[in-house]
Amino acid sequence: FSSISVSTARTPPSPPHTLTPPWPPHSTSQRHWNEWHRVSCVASALSGAADAQERRRSCRVVSSISDCLICLAEFVDCARQTLLPCGHTFCTACLDSLGKAKGAQRACPLCRAPLPPSAKRLAELAERTIRKVATALGWAGGVGSGGECQWPSLSASQEGSVQDAIVMLEEAIDQKSHRAAVAYAALALQYNSICYSRAVPLLEHAAERGDGPCLYQLGMVFLDAKVDFEHAFGCFEKAADKGHAEAHTMLGWMREHGRGCSPSCRVAMVKYTLAVDLGCNQAARYMRGLKDTLQEYALMIGTRAVIVETGNYTQGVVIDLRLHPRVYFSRRVDSRRRNGCYVIALDGGNVQIEVDVNAGTVYWEADFLYSNALTLLRKIENNLDSTEEEWIQTWAGNRSGNNGWAAPTGQNGGNWNKVVTMFERAMQQGHPGAAKVYGDIHFCGKGVGVDYPTAIKAYGLGAENGEPECHRQLGVMHANGFGCTQSYFHARASFACAVESGSSEAVQNKRDLESEILKAAPLMDSRVEACFIHSSIPDTITPDTAGGIAIDFGLDDCGRGWYTVEFDFGEVRKVDRCDLSPEWANITLDVSDAVAERYEESYNLWQAYAGEANSNTYWPPLMGEADKVRRGIMSAVIGSLEAVRAEGHVEAADLLGCIYFYGQGTDVDTKRSLTAYEFAAKCGHGPAEFMLGHFYFEGIGVERQERRAVYWFRKAADQKHLNATIALGVAYGNARGVDPSWRIAQEYYEMAIALGGEDDSLLSLQLNITNLAPLMGHRVELRVRNRLGGKCGVATDFRWYQDERKWRYVINLDDGTNHLLMPPESVVAEGAGSGGGGAGAG
């Protein structure tokens, strides 16, 4: 601003009014807006604008020249020419280029009077100032947003800031700034000290050119100041066509209240939705208010209705709701119900009628059907004989049983079919009571046969519409697996919803379910570990294990229990409860020296009385008088070991398991033995892992679970445990807990021999291989009548497939085809003319 007189001192000049720093800029750079330079820029712009306004008022000279004296072009459009405060007129583009020219002085080319600040800069600074004041007042509208109320009284500093913004906006308007005209008109609607008329001509000129913000603000002037609803509606429609979000909002409000147009709640909701999609928060608030208003009326837009007039019934669909305005120009929410009419499209044609909302002749079709079905049901009860009356009483009192009685016959039978049909139609239209009754009919099988899938679908519709008893019945069906897969998780959730909705019976149902979960599914809601044994034998012999949380439980059609586990690796799977166990934590125990010494003492006493047969021998009962001392010492040893185990000593737990298992100095107690071995196995103790697998393998004290046994055998075999390695060979050789694989069984037996075991098991397996699978481990040739015929490879394994009741060779062909399964009769030794692959028939 070289043409404006500004102090050259280091301190900023004092503005004519107390002006707080404007709102932070949105589009310009932030680097120049430090503390003193920001105030200096605003003060300079304000000073230049005020000086220009004063010169405009004092100078009455108006240029009569029709050509721009800079570019010598003729003035065609008044919007493209700028009248300076000195009275001279030039092209707007010429003045802008003059201001941007390097070294050029910002002054009138004729009289050298200083030029005012640019309109864009003045409008921007004024908007920031107004926005800061509006934010301080807690007004969320902002400049040009069409607020809903007048500003409250302002403080002295706020009043000064607003007056400064007015000066800058007026100068920008004189420079033909549309942006300033929009802001000025919006401020006039909120601030009574100025009049909007100064901005209206510029707004109208811009509106003729199709400027969206100007059209919207002109509409606000017509709406709030001139109370001209028809012209306001037209401006808002044109602005909405330009994609103006607030214009869509105001169109929705005018449609809702019937201002300047015919009322239509349907169109209002469409307009609000468009405005929300364009990012207008005000429209979301209006939409919520409209939804609350519609809730006050019996029928919603899109529902079916029945019109009752002198015994005649007319049906149709409610396509709109037109509400009359409450009071003259009020946008506040009124608690009183508004008058209006439903617009109903009748069935069977294009006829639309309007029915007063307070006439009492329009009903929701679902409500109409439900009430008539209940009336007809009472009529059937009055005409029933004793047997049928007993039927209807039982049906009304017992909705959870399955009596399977037949429907009434004769005239009552026809009426009963009408009852069921009316309940069904009412349910399909969202009536919660009809959904409950329809579900009860099919759940109990009253006249239609038991149909659990239909019942659960009906209860689901009723639950979606907030019927507590439908939630409860869904819980009963999920808990028992009626018409769906049994799921304690969904049953618990349904009972919880029923309790929250106020069902007193669901409270007891929820308690009973929790008791059943503790009995049938003790691992539910806890961390578990699963062992996956694949149906096809992998090359590796290490099982897949994973941890997770058991979130659900249910029984399948065969009575097998399945947990639904959310695993740590991100998947949700159903796992057989036999393959699931509590998660074994990796426990690290720090045993003190005193505890270790106590264990050594107890171990030495036990070994002294055990003699040579110390671990795998059953002791005879210590019942005689001579065994009294020995029995007392062993009792002390067991007590000491129990105390040491409580301190976390793993070997003490293993020894206790041995003592209880073999009854050494005490009674045989497999349950205590299992508990002790389980503790030691959790800590990774190899012998205890083998014994725990032995318990599951043979079903000692627990249900036989061979797959879980194989899991523990493998963990023990990883620690070079001899018996566990032999047990794995037995499992693979005899198909116990795993699919058989003589190759893997042979590998385990060879590992056991390397660990010092006997070769009896290996010799027995080799004898079976010689008799049944002589080609195992040798090169073979395929004798089949297809593309594989004549191909050669190596028979790597021999397996039994329970589903087919057949043995098959596992062959890796020379062409790269691996794990090819072939029956023995289709395999011969390589180079052999004919013959099979051994007895092989199994």
Beta strands, then each sheet from edge to edge (+ up, - down):
strand 1: 81-83
strand 2: 89-91
strand 3: 304-309
strand 4: 312-323
strand 5: 340-346
strand 6: 352-356
strand 7: 362-364
strand 8: 527-532
strand 9: 544-555
strand 10: 561-567
strand 11: 572-576
strand 12: 580-582
strand 13: 779-782
strand 14: 792-801
strand 15: 806-813
strand 16: 820-822
strand 17: 827-829
sheet 1: 1+ 2-
sheet 2: 6+ 5- 4+ 3- 7+
sheet 3: 11+ 10- 9+ 8- 12+
sheet 4: 16+ 15- 14+ 13- 17+
end
